[in-house]
Amino acid sequence: MSELVREALRTYERQTWWDEMRAYGRAKAARVGVNTPEDVVRVIHEHRQEQRLRHRKRPRK
């Protein structure tokens, strides 16, 4: 098999993988109500706030 064909197959596989990841991400985002860039920012802030609160509640050793 020529190097040109091997490279074409690698490119195809890589592109297919990214297409699948984007579809997965879109479906997951739609399920949790993240539809816009502003939603992403909101979810990040909410997550960070939860992490801060969780960290403060942990007893110290």
Buried (B, 14 or more C-beta within 10 A) or exposed (E): EEEEEEEEEEEEEEEEEEEEEEEEEEEEBEEEEBEEEEEEEEBEEEEEEEEEEEEEEEEEE
